[in-house]
Amino acid sequence: MIEFFRTLQFFIENGIIIITIFIFGSYVALAGFSALSMLQYIRKNSYIDYKVLLSSPLAPSISVIAPAYNEGKTIIDNIRSLMSLHYNDFEVIIVNDGSTDDTMKKVIKAYNLEPVDVIYEQKIGTKPIKAIYKSRNKAFNKLVVIDKENGGKADALNAGTNFSQKEFISVVDVDSVLVEDALLIMAKPFLEETKRKIIASGGVIRIANSCKIEEGRITEVKLPKRFIPRVQVLEYTRSFLMGRMAWSKLNGLLLVSGAFGMFNREIVLKVGGYNTNLVGEDMELIVRMRRYMSEQKEKYRVIYIPDPLCWTEVPASLKVLGRQRDRWTRGNMESLFMHFRLFFNPKYKSLGLLGHPYWFFFEWFAPIMEFIGIIYFIIIAILGIPNWPFFFLLLAVVYFFAVTLSHWAILFEELSFHRYKRKREIVIMLFTAMLEPIFYHPFILMFSIRGNFKYFIGEKTWGSMDRVGFSEEEKKEDEDENNDEMITERGQVA
């Protein structure tokens, strides 16, 4: 029996080495390709005046759609942020998806809303609409608020898409804050591309926790003080600056972040809008749009813009983070398995040969392999036949590579957009990267495995994403700073 396990151990450990080399090589290749693509983008756009688009008759019309459910803590600041965007032909559609808190009450009072009679074509079925509101104040004539029965985020986005009459829809999480030029920057590639139709685009998502936000604008960028939001800064930087830039260039991008993306409304309607039966509706819509374009034999692109256009509040506790990540896992699995016909299918070109297989192996299967590897080492340790030199060498190599990748991501950020100005913050980020594999990654792995389990038992729940709220978090951190100062002063007096 022991001999059998030793033989099995030999093949497994050699297999682990091969898989590790392949994974590391893929990450390095993507990172290098992203770096070259980003340099080209920065050089190309460094002298462009985006404000020329403000007066251009060719600039596309845009409907900014933001679903809201129990967002009373941040809703006023968020709407103010959306209304202050620099763009000519746009409207802001807030879809209140049956909130049970004071969201609707606050919006009606703050923007002097009244119900209006509007006729529009409902091309996508949604939950019943209670009322449509517009402001009595002409300064807010771009604002439309739809109050509807609760149907979930996808249903709310479909309701907003039905009402919109613009060429493009820009989907925004209502707890996000956009930079003033976000629509200008997102619209530019739609005008530049002439050979292929751009069906969707996305931008960099940044972490707003601990940042100072006044009247819906980021006035001071600060690194999150809490460990969990801070380590997500590294995650998002790696994902957006070192992954999606490359996939955009390869036209293999399967995901535009639900926090901020722009879509061709005509194509969204042709594919039937968002699927309301899924928890990963944003990814599945992109995959379905891409399938549609491929099957219609039309040339198209899904693009990614590396500019930091959107700032959002991320989970600050493991409990809320866990809900988010197991939902992300289930959403990823829904899209991959629902559209498994794409898997290595040359008919779909880069989507079938690159995008879908990569997401299948690296985004879904890699965490499962990691979990199996952990179980494997526990078993052979119990049997008393572990190869400890191999185990510790592999552990050291993986740790070193993970930290190096994060440090590389920080370098990308510093050489490109340099949003964190204080040297102290950069040092903290470098140190956080060293702690992430030990104190953070195991929880992410656990949430991923839990997401797999929930998917296979058929769970469809979204899970509440409790938010602190920008102003509340800032007040709490100010109180913590004041308490620290008081403690220091008392210590000095003593």
N, C-alpha and C positions, 0 to 999 in steps of 0.2 A: 504493500500500500504506500509506504514511504517512498519507494523507488518510483512509483507512478507519479506521485506528487513532485518529485525532484525532476523527472522528465518534463512534466507539465510546466514546472517552474522555469525550466530552461527556455521553452518555447514562448512562454508568456513574457518573460523578461526581455528576450530579444525582440518580441513584438512591440513591447512598450518603448524600447529604444527607437525602433523604426517609426512608430507613430509620433513620438516626441519630436524627432528630427523633422518629420513632415509638418507637424503643427508649427514648430518654431520657424521653419523655412517659409511657411505661408504667411505668418505674421510679419516676418522681416521683409518679405517681398511686397506685401500690401503697404507697410510703413514706408518703404523706400519709394514706391510708386506714388503714394499720397504726398510725400515730401516734394517730389518733382512736379506733381500736378498743382500743388499749392503755390510753389514758387512761380509757376507759369501764370496762375490766376492773379497773384499779387502784382506781378509785373504788368500784366495786361490791364488791370483795373486801377492801378495806383494814380493815374492822372485823369480818371473819368469823373466828370461832374454829373452825378445822378439827377441833380435838380433840373437838368434840361428836359427830363421826362415829364416834369410837372406841367409844362406848357405844350408838350408834343401831342398832336392829334392822333398819333399812332399808338400812344400808350394804351394798353388794354384796360378795360373797366373791370373792377374787382369788388366782390362782395366778401367782407370779412365776417365769418360765421363763428360765433363763440357760444357753445352750449354751457348752461349754468345749472347746477343742482346744489342747493344749500351752500352757496358761496357768499353768504352775508358778510363774512369777515373781510373779504378783499374785493367785492364786486364793484364798488364805486371807483376805487383806484384803477382797477383793470379796465373799466369802460372808459375812464378818463384817458388812460394810456392809448386805447384803440382810437379814440376820437381825435387824438393829437398827432396821428400819423401824417407824414408829409406825402400826400398824393392828391391828384386832381379828381379823377373819376372813381370814387369808391363809396361804399356804404358799410355800416356796421350793423350786423344782425345778431342780437342777443336772443338766444332761445332758452327761456326758463322752463326746464324740464320737470315741472311739478314739484318745485322746491317746497319743503315743509318748514323752513326757517323764515327769516325776514328778508330774504333776497329780493323778492318782487316788491315788497313794501318800500325798501330802501331805494330801489331804482326808480319807482314811480315818483317818490318824493324828491329825489336828487335831480331828476331830469324833467320834472313837470310833465309827466306823460298823461295821455288820454287815449282811450280806445278809438280805433278808426275802422271804417269799412273798406276792405281791400279785396279786389277780385284777382285771383291768380290760379294757375293750373297746377293741380296736385299730381305730378307725374310719378311720384314715389309714394306708396302708402305709408301713413304715419298714424300715431295716436291722435285723437281729436284735439283740435286747436281751440283753446278757450277764448282768446282775444289777441288782437294785434294792436300794439301801442306805438304812437309817435309823440314827439314832444310839442308842446305849445310854443316853446322857445325856438325861434328860427335858427339860433346858433347851433342847435342840435338836430338840424334837418336831415343829417346823414344817419341818424340813429333810428333803428327799428327794433322793437322788443316783441318777441312772440311768446305768449304764455300758453303752454300746452300741458296735457296730462303726461305723467311720467311714463317714459318708454325706454329710457337709457340714452347713453351718449350718441350711439349710432342713429337712433330714431330722431333725436334732436337735430343732428346734422342733416338728416334727410329733409326735415321740415324746413330748415334754413335754406337748403339747396332748392327746394320747391319754390320758395318765395323769391329767391334771387333772380334777377333778370340780367345780371352782368355776364361778361365773357368767361371770367375765371372766379373761382371761389377760393378764398384763403381761410383755412380752418385753424382756429386758435383755441387752446385751452384758456378758459376765462381766468385761471389763476396765474397766467403768464403775462409778462410785460415785454412789449416789443420796442425795439429802438425806433426812433422817429423815421428813419429812412428805410425801414424794413421792406415795405411794399415796393419802393423804387428799386432796391437792389434785387428783389425777387422777380420783378417784372422785366428787368433788362434782358435776361437770357431768352425770354419768350419772343423778343423783338429781333434778337441777333440770329437765332437759328432759322435758317431758310430751307435746308435740305430735309430736315426731319421735324416732325411735330413734337413739341415738348408737352407731355401729358401731365406731368407733375414735377414739382421741385420742393426742396426742403433746405433749411439752413441750420446752422449750429445752434444747439440749445445750451444755455449756460445756467449756472446755479445762482439763484437770487437770494438764498438764505444768507442773512447777516448783511446784505447790501442795503444801502440807504435808498429808499424810494419815496419821492415827494411828488404829489399830484400825478401819479401814474408814470413817473419817469425814474430811471436809475440815475441818481445823482452822485453816488459814490460806490465803486465796486470794492467789495471787501471779501476776503476769504472766509468761508464759514468757520465759526469758532468751535462748533460741535464736530466730533470726529465723524459721525455717520454722514452728515451732509458734505463734509470736507472730502472724504474719500470718494464720494460720488463725483466731485469735481474731476478727479483723476479718471474715473470711469468714463464720464462724458467726453473728456478731452481725448482719451484713447479712441473711443468709438467714433467720434465725429471727425477729428483731425487726422486719424491714422487708419481709418477703415473706409468710411463712406466716400471720402474724396476719391479713393482708388476705384471703388465700385461704380461711382458715377462716371468716371473716365472709361471704364470697361463696359458701361451700360448693363451692369448686372445688379443694380440696386433694387432690393425687394421691399424697402421700408422707407417711408417718409414719416418722421416723428409726428405723432398726434398732437404734440404741443404747438407746432407751427408748420404748415405746409400749404402749397398752392396747387390747385388742380384745374384742368380744363373742364369746365362745367358740362360741355356737350358730351364728352366721353364718360363722365361720371353718370350722367343720365342714361346713356346708352347701355351701360353695364348694370343699371338698376340701383345705383347708389350704394350706401353702406348696408352690410348684412347685419340685421338687428339680432340675429341668433348667436353671434360670436362675441367673445371677450376681446379678441384682437382684430377689431374691425378695420383699423387703419392699415395694417400690413396686408390683410386679405384684399382690400380694395385695390391697392397698388398691384398686387399679383394678378387680380382679375382684369384690371385695365390693361396690363401688359399682355396678358393672354389674348384679350380682345384685339389689340392692335396687331399682334403677330398673326392671329387667325384671319384678320382682314388684309394681311400682307401690306400693311402700312408702315412706313419708316417712322420711328418714334424714339424718344429719349425720356428717361427719368433722371433729373439732374440734382446735384447737390451743390450748395453754395457755402463756402467755408467761413463767410462772415458771421460773427456772433450777433445774430439778429433777434434772438428771443431769450428772455430770462424767466426761469420758472422756479417755483418753490418745490423742493424735493422732500421726501420723507425724512424726518429727524429722529425717528425711533425705529427699532428693529421690528416692532409689531406691524407698523404701517408699511415699512419697507418690504417685509415678508409678503404682505397682501399684494403689493405692487409686482414683485418679482415672480411670484407663482402665477399671477395673471399674465405677465409677459410670456412666461414659458408656455402656458396654455394657448395664448394667442399665436405664438410662433408655430406650435404644433398644428393648430387648426388650419393655418394657411398652407403649411408644408404638406399635410396629409390630404387636405381637400383638393389640392392642385398637384397631386403626386404624378400626374401624367407628364408634368414638365421634367421630371427627374431624368437627366442625361438624354433628353429628347432633342435631337439636332433641329427639328422643325422650329423650335423656339429660340434657336441661336444662343446668344449670350445668357438669356434667361434660363434656358434649359440645360446648357452645358456648363455654366459657371455659377450663376446666382443661386438657383435652387439647390444644387448639390452642396455648395459651400454652406448655405444656411442649414441644410440637413445635417451635415457632418460636424460643423464647428459650432453652430449656435444651439442645436438640439442634442446631438449624440455625444459631443465632447464631455459635457458634465456627467452624463450617464457612465461613460468610460472611466472618468475620474473616480466616480463613486464605486464602481466595480473594482477598480484598482485598490482603493482603500480597504474594501471588504476582503480582497485577495490577500493583502499583506497582513491583515488581522488573522485570517485563517492559517497562513503558513507560520505566523508567529506562535499561534496556539499549538500547532503541530511541532514546533521546535526546529523548523528547517528554514528560517529566514536567511536571506543573503544580505546581511546587514551592510557590508561595504557598498553593494549595489543600491540598496535603499537610501542610504545617506548621501551617496554621490548623486543619485537622481533627484533627491529632495533639494540638495544644494544647487544643482543646475537649474531646476525649475524655479526656485526662489530667486536666483541671480537673474534669470531671464525675465521674470515677471517685474522685478524692480527696475531692471535696465529699460524695459519697454515703457514703464511709467515715467522714468526719468527722460526718456526720449520724447514722450508726449509733452512733458513740461517744457522741454527745449523747443518743440514745435510751437507751443503757445507763446513762448518768449520771443522767438524770432519772427513770428507772424503778427499777432494782434496785441500782445503784451498788455492784457487787461489788469493784471495784478501788479501794481506799481511798486509796492514796498518789498525791499530785499528780504525782510523778515518773513513775508508770506511765501516767497519762493523757497526759502530754507524749510519752512514748515511743510510745504508740499513735498519736498524731497524726502523729508523724514516720514511723512504720512505714507509715501510710496513704499517705504521699508516695513511699515507696520501692516499695510493692507493684506498681504498674503497670509499673515498669521492671525489677525484679529477680525478681518472682514470677509475675506474670500470663503472661509468655511461656512459662514451663514448664507452667502449667496448660493453656494453649492446645495445646501440643505433646502433653501427655498425653491431651487430649480427641481430637485428631486420630488419635493412636495407637489409642485406644479404638474409634473409628469403623472404622479399618482392621482391627483384630482382630475386630470384630463381623462385617464383611462376608466375612472369610475363615473365619468359623465357630468362632473360638476360644472355649472355655467355661471356661478355667482361672480359678481364684479369685485365685491369687497370695498368697504368704505375707505376713502382716502382722507382721513382727518388731517386738516391743515391748521397750522398755528396762526397763519395770517402774517403779512409782512410787518404791519405796524406793531402787532402784539409781540412778534419775535424780537423786533428791534428794542421795544420797551423792556422786555425781559433781559436782553443782553446788557442794556444800559444799567438796569438794576443790579445785575451780577457784577458789572464793572465797578459800580458805586460801592457795593458791598465789599469787593476786594480791596478798594481804596481805603474804606473805613477800617478793615481788618489790618491793613498795612500801617495806617496811621496809629491805630491803637498799639500795635506791636512796637512802633518807634517810640511812642510815649512811654510804654512800659520799660 
